Amino acid sequence: MTIWLGASAACDFKLKARLIYNSKNPKALKNDAKSTLPVCYKWNSKAWVTAHLFLAWFAEYLKPIIETYCSEKIKIKKIPIKIL
């Protein structure tokens, strides 16, 4: 199992946790929908972060959220949009 956590240095912005597990349908979540979990759930047979999982997360989740965050803060503090 791999869990990713992230926040801004000022702790005014927190990313939704990301969970990578080795089973697509774990027994513990048999009767629950994975979409209702308080984390972004993905699976990989070895529960590792692969390039595909990282790039998908970066393009589909991180980049839009950071752009939204920065555009809101630009009005207040003039924060440039910079993503490593």
DSSP file (Angstrom, degrees, kcal/mol; ACC not computed):
  #  RESIDUE AA STRUCTURE BP1 BP2  ACC     N-H-->O    O-->H-N    N-H-->O    O-->H-N    TCO  KAPPA ALPHA  PHI   PSI    X-CA   Y-CA   Z-CA
    1    1 A M              0   0    0      0, 0.0     2,-0.4     0, 0.0    20,-0.2   0.000 360.0 360.0 360.0 136.6    0.0    0.0    0.0
    2    2 A T  E     -A   20   0A   0     18,-2.7    18,-3.1    46,-0.1     2,-0.4  -0.992 360.0-168.8-126.2 133.7    1.2    3.5   -0.9
    3    3 A I  E     -A   19   0A   0     -2,-0.4     2,-0.4    16,-0.2    16,-0.2  -0.987   4.9-159.1-124.1 131.0   -0.3    6.7    0.4
    4    4 A W  E     -A   18   0A   0     14,-2.7    14,-2.0    -2,-0.4     2,-0.3  -0.908  11.4-179.6-106.6 135.3    0.6   10.2   -0.9
    5    5 A L        +     0   0    0     -2,-0.4     2,-0.3    12,-0.2    11,-0.1  -0.961   5.0 172.6-128.5 149.7    0.0   13.3    1.1
    6    6 A G        +     0   0    0      9,-0.4     9,-2.7    -2,-0.3     2,-0.3  -0.990   8.2 162.9-159.0 149.9    0.6   16.8    0.2
    7    7 A A  B     -C   14   0B   0     -2,-0.3     7,-0.2     7,-0.3     2,-0.1  -0.965  41.1 -91.1-156.1 165.9    0.1   20.4    1.3
    8    8 A S    >   -     0   0    0      5,-2.6     3,-1.3    -2,-0.3     5,-0.1  -0.393  40.7-110.0 -77.8 163.3    1.4   23.9    0.6
    9    9 A A  T 3  S+     0   0    0      1,-0.3    -1,-0.1     2,-0.1     0, 0.0   0.820 122.0  50.1 -64.2 -30.2    4.3   25.2    2.7
   10   10 A A  T 3  S-     0   0    0      3,-0.0    -1,-0.3     1,-0.0    -2,-0.0   0.498 107.7-129.2 -84.7  -3.7    2.0   27.7    4.4
   11   11 A C  S <  S+     0   0    0     -3,-1.3    -2,-0.1     2,-0.2     3,-0.1   0.734  78.2 116.2  60.2  26.1   -0.5   24.8    5.1
   12   12 A D  S    S+     0   0    0      1,-0.2     2,-0.4     0, 0.0    -1,-0.1   0.404  73.0  46.6 -98.9   1.6   -3.4   26.8    3.7
   13   13 A F        -     0   0    0     -5,-0.1    -5,-2.6     2,-0.0     2,-0.4  -0.976  66.0-173.6-145.2 126.9   -3.9   24.2    0.9
   14   14 A K  B     -C    7   0B   0     -2,-0.4    -7,-0.3    -7,-0.2     2,-0.2  -0.972  18.4-134.3-124.5 136.9   -4.0   20.4    1.2
   15   15 A L        -     0   0    0     -9,-2.7    -9,-0.4    -2,-0.4     2,-0.3  -0.550  33.6-100.7 -81.9 150.9   -4.2   17.9   -1.5
   16   16 A K        -     0   0    0     -2,-0.2    23,-0.1     1,-0.1    -1,-0.1  -0.552  48.9-104.7 -68.2 134.3   -6.6   15.0   -1.3
   17   17 A A        -     0   0    0     21,-0.5    23,-2.9    -2,-0.3     2,-0.5  -0.243  31.1-142.9 -61.4 149.1   -4.7   11.9   -0.2
   18   18 A R  E     -Ab   4  40A   0    -14,-2.0   -14,-2.7    21,-0.2     2,-0.5  -0.971  11.7-163.6-119.9 128.8   -3.9    9.3   -2.8
   19   19 A L  E     -Ab   3  41A   0     21,-2.8    23,-2.5    -2,-0.5     2,-0.5  -0.951   5.1-171.1-115.9 125.8   -4.0    5.6   -2.0
   20   20 A I  E     +Ab   2  42A   0    -18,-3.1   -18,-2.7    -2,-0.5     2,-0.3  -0.976  15.9 175.5-116.0 121.7   -2.4    3.0   -4.3
   21   21 A Y  E     - b   0  43A   0     21,-2.0    23,-2.4    -2,-0.5    26,-0.4  -0.776  39.1-119.1-124.0 165.6   -3.3   -0.6   -3.3
   22   22 A N  S    S+     0   0    0     -2,-0.3     2,-0.4    21,-0.2    21,-0.1   0.451  91.6  64.5 -88.7   1.0   -2.5   -4.0   -4.8
   23   23 A S        -     0   0    0     19,-0.1    -2,-0.1     1,-0.1    21,-0.0  -0.978  64.1-150.6-128.1 137.5   -6.1   -5.0   -5.4
   24   24 A K  S    S+     0   0    0     -2,-0.4    -1,-0.1     1,-0.3    -3,-0.0   0.897 100.5  22.3 -69.1 -39.6   -8.7   -3.5   -7.7
   25   25 A N  S    S-     0   0    0      9,-0.0    -1,-0.3     3,-0.0     5,-0.1  -0.754  85.1-159.7-128.7  83.4  -11.6   -4.6   -5.5
   26   26 A P    >   -     0   0    0      0, 0.0     3,-1.1     0, 0.0    -5,-0.0  -0.300  23.3-125.7 -66.4 148.2  -10.3   -5.2   -1.9
   27   27 A K  G >  S+     0   0    0      1,-0.3     3,-1.6     2,-0.2     4,-0.2   0.832 108.8  62.7 -61.9 -33.2  -12.4   -7.4    0.4
   28   28 A A  G 3  S+     0   0    0      1,-0.3    -1,-0.3     2,-0.1     3,-0.2   0.776 107.9  43.0 -64.9 -24.9  -12.5   -4.6    3.0
   29   29 A L  G X  S+     0   0    0     -3,-1.1     3,-0.9     1,-0.2    -1,-0.3   0.022  77.4 125.5-106.9  26.1  -14.4   -2.4    0.5
   30   30 A K  T <  S+     0   0    0     -3,-1.6    -1,-0.2     1,-0.3    -2,-0.1   0.866  83.1  28.0 -55.3 -43.9  -16.7   -5.1   -0.7
   31   31 A N  T 3  S+     0   0    0     -3,-0.2     2,-0.4    -4,-0.2    -1,-0.3   0.376 110.0  82.6-102.3   3.8  -19.9   -3.2    0.0
   32   32 A D  S <  S-     0   0    0     -3,-0.9     2,-0.4     2,-0.0     5,-0.0  -0.842  77.1-121.8-111.1 146.0  -18.6    0.3   -0.4
   33   33 A A    >   -     0   0    0     -2,-0.4     3,-1.4     1,-0.1     4,-0.3  -0.692  14.9-139.6 -82.1 135.1  -18.0    2.4   -3.5
   34   34 A K  G >  S+     0   0    0     -2,-0.4     3,-1.2     1,-0.3     5,-0.2   0.757 100.1  67.3 -66.3 -23.1  -14.4    3.5   -4.0
   35   35 A S  G 3  S+     0   0    0      1,-0.2    -1,-0.3     5,-0.1    -2,-0.0   0.691  94.6  57.8 -70.5 -17.3  -15.7    6.9   -5.2
   36   36 A T  G <  S+     0   0    0     -3,-1.4    -1,-0.2     2,-0.0    -2,-0.2   0.505  82.3 109.1 -90.3  -4.2  -17.1    7.6   -1.7
   37   37 A L  S <  S-     0   0    0     -3,-1.2     4,-0.1    -4,-0.3    -3,-0.0  -0.363  78.4-123.6 -69.0 151.3  -13.6    7.2    0.0
   38   38 A P  S    S+     0   0    0      0, 0.0   -21,-0.5     0, 0.0     2,-0.3   0.212  92.2  62.5 -80.8  18.6  -11.9   10.3    1.3
   39   39 A V  S    S-     0   0    0     -5,-0.2     2,-0.7   -23,-0.1   -21,-0.2  -0.898  93.3-103.8-133.5 163.1   -8.9    9.5   -0.9
   40   40 A C  E     -b   18   0A   0    -23,-2.9   -21,-2.8    -2,-0.3     2,-0.5  -0.840  45.6-151.9 -85.2 115.8   -8.2    9.1   -4.6
   41   41 A Y  E     +b   19   0A   0     -2,-0.7     2,-0.3    -7,-0.2   -21,-0.2  -0.805  25.7 159.0-100.5 127.9   -8.0    5.3   -5.0
   42   42 A K  E     -b   20   0A   0    -23,-2.5   -21,-2.0    -2,-0.5     2,-0.4  -0.930  23.0-143.5-135.3 161.2   -5.9    3.6   -7.7
   43   43 A W  E     +b   21   0A   0     -2,-0.3     2,-0.3   -23,-0.2   -21,-0.2  -0.952  17.9 173.4-132.3 152.3   -4.6    0.1   -7.9
   44   44 A N    >   -     0   0    0    -23,-2.4     3,-1.6    -2,-0.4    -2,-0.0  -0.967  41.5-117.6-151.3 140.2   -1.5   -1.6   -9.1
   45   45 A S  T 3  S+     0   0    0     -2,-0.3   -23,-0.1     1,-0.3    -1,-0.0   0.757 118.4  31.8 -57.4 -25.8   -0.6   -5.3   -8.7
   46   46 A K  T 3  S-     0   0    0      2,-0.1    -1,-0.3   -25,-0.1   -24,-0.2   0.364 107.5-121.1-110.2   3.5    2.5   -4.4   -6.6
   47   47 A A    <   +     0   0    0     -3,-1.6     2,-0.3   -26,-0.4   -27,-0.1   0.807  66.3 140.4  60.1  32.8    1.1   -1.2   -5.0
   48   48 A W        -     0   0    0    -27,-0.1     2,-0.8   -26,-0.0    -1,-0.2  -0.692  61.3-111.7-101.7 157.4    3.9    0.8   -6.5
   49   49 A V        -     0   0    0     -2,-0.3     2,-0.2    -3,-0.1    -5,-0.0  -0.807  41.3-168.7 -86.1 112.9    3.8    4.2   -8.0
   50   50 A T     >  -     0   0    0     -2,-0.8     4,-2.5     1,-0.1     5,-0.2  -0.554  35.8-107.1 -97.7 167.3    4.4    3.8  -11.7
   51   51 A A  H  > S+     0   0    0      1,-0.2     4,-2.8     2,-0.2     5,-0.3   0.885 120.6  53.8 -59.9 -39.1    5.1    6.4  -14.3
   52   52 A H  H  > S+     0   0    0      2,-0.2     4,-2.2     1,-0.2    -1,-0.2   0.932 110.2  45.4 -62.7 -46.3    1.7    6.0  -15.8
   53   53 A L  H  > S+     0   0    0      2,-0.2     4,-2.2     1,-0.2    -2,-0.2   0.900 115.2  48.1 -63.9 -40.9   -0.1    6.5  -12.4
   54   54 A F  H  X S+     0   0    0     -4,-2.5     4,-2.8     2,-0.2    -2,-0.2   0.941 112.9  46.2 -66.5 -47.2    2.1    9.5  -11.6
   55   55 A L  H  X S+     0   0    0     -4,-2.8     4,-2.6     2,-0.2     5,-0.3   0.888 112.8  50.3 -64.9 -38.4    1.6   11.2  -14.9
   56   56 A A  H  X S+     0   0    0     -4,-2.2     4,-2.5    -5,-0.3     5,-0.4   0.924 113.2  46.5 -63.7 -43.8   -2.2   10.6  -14.9
   57   57 A W  H  X>S+     0   0    0     -4,-2.2     5,-2.1    -5,-0.2     4,-2.1   0.916 113.7  48.9 -63.0 -43.9   -2.4   12.0  -11.4
   58   58 A F  I  <>S+     0   0    0     -4,-2.8     5,-2.6     3,-0.2    -2,-0.2   0.934 118.8  36.9 -62.7 -47.9   -0.3   15.0  -12.3
   59   59 A A  I  <5S+     0   0    0     -4,-2.6    -2,-0.2    -5,-0.2    -1,-0.2   0.872 126.0  35.6 -75.4 -38.1   -2.2   15.9  -15.5
   60   60 A E  I  <5S+     0   0    0     -4,-2.5    -3,-0.2    -5,-0.3    -2,-0.2   0.755 134.2  11.7 -91.0 -25.4   -5.7   15.1  -14.3
   61   61 A Y  I  X5S+     0   0    0     -4,-2.1     4,-1.6    -5,-0.4    -3,-0.2   0.783 123.0  42.7-118.1 -58.3   -5.6   16.1  -10.6
   62   62 A L  I  ><S+     0   0    0     -5,-2.1     4,-2.7     1,-0.2     5,-0.3   0.939 110.4  50.8 -66.2 -51.2   -2.6   18.1   -9.5
   63   63 A K  H  ><S+     0   0    0     -5,-2.6     4,-2.4    -6,-0.2     5,-0.2   0.922 112.4  44.9 -58.6 -49.8   -2.2   20.6  -12.4
   64   64 A P  H  > S+     0   0    0      0, 0.0     4,-2.1     0, 0.0    -1,-0.2   0.891 115.1  48.8 -62.7 -37.1   -5.9   21.8  -12.5
   65   65 A I  H  X S+     0   0    0     -4,-1.6     4,-2.6     2,-0.2    -2,-0.2   0.914 112.3  47.3 -68.8 -41.8   -6.1   22.2   -8.7
   66   66 A I  H  X S+     0   0    0     -4,-2.7     4,-2.9     2,-0.2     5,-0.2   0.902 111.5  51.5 -65.6 -40.7   -2.8   24.1   -8.5
   67   67 A E  H  X S+     0   0    0     -4,-2.4     4,-2.3    -5,-0.3    -2,-0.2   0.909 112.1  46.5 -62.8 -41.5   -3.9   26.4  -11.3
   68   68 A T  H  X S+     0   0    0     -4,-2.1     4,-1.8    -5,-0.2    -2,-0.2   0.931 113.5  48.9 -64.9 -45.5   -7.2   27.1   -9.5
   69   69 A Y  H  X S+     0   0    0     -4,-2.6     4,-2.0     1,-0.2    -2,-0.2   0.932 113.9  45.4 -59.2 -48.1   -5.4   27.7   -6.2
   70   70 A C  H  X S+     0   0    0     -4,-2.9     4,-2.1     1,-0.2     9,-0.3   0.882 109.7  54.0 -66.8 -38.5   -2.9   30.1   -7.8
   71   71 A S  H  X S+     0   0    0     -4,-2.3     4,-0.8    -5,-0.2    -1,-0.2   0.856 110.4  47.8 -66.4 -32.4   -5.5   32.0   -9.8
   72   72 A E  H  < S+     0   0    0     -4,-1.8     4,-0.5     1,-0.2     3,-0.3   0.892 115.1  45.0 -70.7 -39.6   -7.5   32.6   -6.6
   73   73 A K  H >X>S+     0   0    0     -4,-2.0     4,-3.5     1,-0.2     5,-0.8   0.732  99.2  70.8 -77.0 -22.4   -4.3   33.7   -4.7
   74   74 A I  H 3X5S+     0   0    0     -4,-2.1     4,-0.9     1,-0.2    -1,-0.2   0.887  95.0  55.1 -60.7 -37.8   -3.2   35.9   -7.6
   75   75 A K  H 3<5S+     0   0    0     -4,-0.8    -1,-0.2    -3,-0.3    -2,-0.2   0.813 121.6  28.6 -64.0 -29.6   -6.0   38.3   -6.8
   76   76 A I  H <45S+     0   0    0     -3,-0.5    -2,-0.2    -4,-0.5    -1,-0.1   0.898 140.1   8.4 -97.4 -52.6   -4.8   38.6   -3.2
   77   77 A K  H  <5S-     0   0    0     -4,-3.5    -3,-0.2     2,-0.1    -2,-0.1   0.372  90.9-114.9-119.1   2.8   -1.0   38.0   -3.1
   78   78 A K     << +     0   0    0     -4,-0.9    -4,-0.2    -5,-0.8    -3,-0.1   0.953  45.9 178.8  60.3  52.7    0.2   37.9   -6.7
   79   79 A I        -     0   0    0     -9,-0.3    -1,-0.2    -6,-0.1    -5,-0.1  -0.760  22.0-134.5 -86.7 124.1    1.3   34.2   -6.6
   80   80 A P        -     0   0    0      0, 0.0     2,-1.0     0, 0.0    -9,-0.0  -0.437  22.4-108.7 -74.7 153.6    2.7   33.0  -10.0
   81   81 A I        +     0   0    0     -2,-0.1     2,-0.4   -11,-0.0   -14,-0.1  -0.739  54.5 157.1 -84.0 105.9    1.5   29.7  -11.3
   82   82 A K        +     0   0    0     -2,-1.0     2,-0.5   -16,-0.1   -12,-0.0  -0.983  16.0 179.8-135.1 120.5    4.6   27.4  -11.0
   83   83 A I              0   0    0     -2,-0.4    -2,-0.0     1,-0.1   -20,-0.0  -0.985 360.0 360.0-121.5 129.1    4.5   23.7  -10.8
   84   84 A L              0   0    0     -2,-0.5    -1,-0.1     0, 0.0    -2,-0.0   0.484 360.0 360.0 -74.1 360.0    7.6   21.6  -10.4
